[in-house]
Amino acid sequence: MPPPAHEPFEDDEIEQAFPGRVLTHLLTVSSHDQLSIAIEALQAILDAGGGLEALHLIRRGDRLDYQLRVVGLRPRQARLLADRLVALQGVVSARVEHQLLRP
């Protein structure tokens, strides 16, 4: 039987597999037209021990999408952060994409 195509991995394995790359997380939060969500997201990032590298606001009809590039978090911390943000009142969705970038 062939091995599974996708096996779980430990957080540290990502950076070890791609030496010289910087692990960042693109957190996308969609909300009803509430700028206060961006402020709460920034505070949640700081509370988790991360830092904000970039912030983009995108208006989509009656919604705002916030794309936050976050550094300084492990993948699990970034996933927990997305879970925390999706629980906020007014948030429609939150997701995280892990990215390995060149320094």
Residue pairs with C-beta under 8 A, 6 or more apart in sequence:
11 74
11 75
11 76
14 23
14 75
14 98
14 100
15 21
15 23
15 100
18 100
20 102
20 103
21 100
21 101
21 102
21 103
22 71
22 100
22 101
22 102
22 103
23 71
23 75
23 98
23 99
23 100
24 53
24 69
24 70
24 71
24 98
24 99
24 100
24 101
25 50
25 69
25 70
25 71
25 73
25 75
25 78
25 96
25 97
25 98
25 99
26 67
26 68
26 69
26 70
26 96
26 97
26 99
27 41
27 45
27 66
27 67
27 68
27 69
27 70
27 78
27 81
27 82
27 85
27 94
27 95
27 96
28 65
28 66
28 67
28 68
28 93
28 94
28 95
28 96
28 97
29 37
29 38
29 41
29 65
29 66
29 68
29 82
29 85
29 86
29 91
29 93
29 94
30 60
30 63
30 64
30 65
30 66
30 91
30 92
30 93
30 94
31 37
31 63
31 64
31 66
31 88
31 90
31 91
31 92
32 62
32 63
32 64
32 90
32 92
33 59
33 62
33 63
33 64
34 64
34 90
35 64
36 90
37 64
37 66
37 85
37 88
37 90
37 91
38 55
38 57
38 64
38 66
40 85
40 88
41 66
41 68
41 85
42 52
42 55
42 68
44 81
44 84
44 85
45 51
45 52
45 68
45 70
45 73
45 81
48 73
48 77
48 80
48 81
49 72
49 73
49 77
50 70
50 71
50 72
50 73
50 77
50 78
50 81
51 70
51 71
51 72
52 68
52 69
52 70
52 71
53 69
53 70
53 71
54 67
54 68
54 69
55 66
55 67
55 68
55 69
56 66
56 67
57 64
57 65
57 66
58 64
58 65
58 66
58 67
59 65
63 92
70 78
70 81
73 81
75 98
78 96
78 98
79 96
81 96
82 94
82 95
82 96
83 94
85 91
85 94
86 93
86 94
